[in-house]
Amino acid sequence: MTQQPVRLALIGCGGMGLRHALAALHMRRKGYSGLMLTAVCDENEAKAHELAGLIERDGSERPRVFTSTEQLFDSPGIDAVDIVLPTWLHHGIAVQALEAGKHVMVEKPLAISVEAGRLLCDAAIRSRRIVSVAENYRRIPSNRAFKALLESGELGVAQTMLMHKAASFDESYNVDGTVITAPRWYTEPAKGGSYQIHELGVHEIDLQRHWFGRIVSVTADTSIEPGPGGVGEVEATTLATLRFQSGMVSHIAFLKSKTTHERSRRLFMASEGVVESRVWHAWQDGEIVLPDGRKLPLETMTRDYLARVDTEKDRRLAPGSFEPVVYSNPNEPLTYGVGSALHDFVHAIRSGESPEIDPFDGLRTLRVCDAILRSARERRTVEISDEMSA
């Protein structure tokens, strides 16, 4: 029997909300029928109507428009919500949605603090509803291909990784003809936490936990400067060393830069091989050095992985939810992991299985973010003896 699509409401019609909506529309064009955008919600009514119009013009039924979550949660015909709001609002809106009986997908990070994340986890347990974290980087095919390479043992034992990312607060992307500019709340600690740790670093921590396992300690340092326009303070640099239970050690650096000077590089060393990338969010524009000294372009790794992904029955990358190409582009939601995050959420709702990144996994990542901040503030190594403890 054909299952009815999950009726999804999008809460937050800003830049990332647009990405989520476009991912759903692009999936529908490719034959994916698992979800239907049935409502959009934003306190800016004009912005909500603009997104509803875009969805209608794409050939879908025009979603209902709401300007308050209270009205949305009282409305029938909505199975689940996708929360794409400033970080400080995540846990409060998610808890309200769960109490209203809705399944919830929430943008990363799970919440603005560990305490808020725990409240969300408690609400998920009480409600018995699905909660998924929309972390897109883990869903990019080359990042999954790298994990498969590690698990194959071909490169030997993982030893260390060096990663640096020079990023601007003013980064922007052109997505389907719409320019998405980084919102200013990114640099307001009360709304976004730390830009380099909660916005950028949370991607990196989730990826490295996915690749290498449990992080047992962090040692970090930051330098602070006035925020944009002289308002508040922001990190100019964040340096951190992550130590894993396996013995693996990783060194990460986030650096403030101008948009014209954004750069990134990743170097992984194993006992028998090397992998290098000049792209941060995906393994691209680089090479693999094999045990015998041969060098292969990174695209070979991803292409080989995609060629066998169906036989591996990786339901995380379902047909229609991603583009089977070796290059990930932030301008293209289905190469950027957004569609796969939506599909995983839909699958969890329909099957009753846990999503790949449930709220407890999101809380583990958030605890590492918190440990980095504490380590830098207290100038000491912070141990993470039990990922779910205080």
Phi, psi and omega in degrees: 000135180287130179279145176288148179295150173289127181273110191250135173252132178264122180251108184113109186248029176277206186299311181287329174299319176300317179301315180297317180297316180296323177300315180297319180292317179295324177296316180299319179299330182270007176097004180284128185238019186283338182219159177224126176283104187257348180203152173229149184220130175200141179294339173273098187299321180298319180294322179294317179293324178299316180290321177299321178294321177298317179296318180295317181296336179283354177108001178267164175295139182295125179289153173292150183248131177233149177247000176218144179290331178300314177297319181298311184292337177276352185274138176284168173082020178233121181269327190208159178233150177242108187267113181234074187232169173308146191305321185294343180268349188305303190291321182296313180291322180297317179297317177300317181296317179296319178294336176273003176088015181266147167285153189227130162247133183233137178299154176286154348288165181309316182202176183276345180210163177299319181298316178295322177297322178296320178301320180293317178299318179298319179294323178297318179296314182296320187280336185059033176252161179284134171232127181231145177261129185275059175278110188274333186298320180299335184272356178289130187307320183293330178288328175285325178295322178296319178298319178298322178296317178301314184291338179289339182077004185297329182262005180085211185268132177297132182242304182205158175222140173244130178223132170226145181221116174260116188227153179255145174295340187257024180299150179212156180225151175256107184247112181053038178087355178254128179277121177258118179253141180303128181291151183291337180295344175308326185259011177255106186306326181292337182254324184242000186071219177268127180300312184287337183256311182279329181268309180271308187299329181298326174300311185296317181295317178298316179301312185290327173296321178297318183280317194244352177097205190289134175269127184255341177200157175224146172231123189221161176213147177225157168240141188246145174216166178301145179286178180306132181072013180077011181265122176069194179229147178223160176284131171273324176218146171228120178243133181213144172248124179253130176247134185254157179301330181288345187103347176300143177234135181232140179242124181237148179219124171248130187232137176285136179215174169279159180300328181285348184243018179294132181214155174207154179203145180223130180230120180248132180242128173242173183296336184235004183193174184222142173229133183226139179224144175258012177238141183278309191284347183209161176276095184215159175054059180193201184209163173247131173256115185278166181306328181273005178093351178295147178245131179237142175295146181304328183299333177297318178301312182290319180297318179295320179297313181296329180292336183245003187297326180293320180291336175281352180056045178279090184291353177290334177245074184280148176308135180094342183263354179206163175262122182282065180236159186277343182254131175260133182234122179303340178281349185238102188305329183275351169263350188257008175086357185289318179296320180294326176296317178297315180298317180300321177298312179299315181299318180297318178298315184288324187265338186081000177284159176289140173293163181302317179243092180275177185296332180288324175292319176298324179291323177300316177296318180297326179294327176290320174305313181298320180295323177297315179298316181294319180299316180293319182291318185264356178054054179206162173285135179252121178278145175238082189287327180218113190301337183254007179268175180290000000 
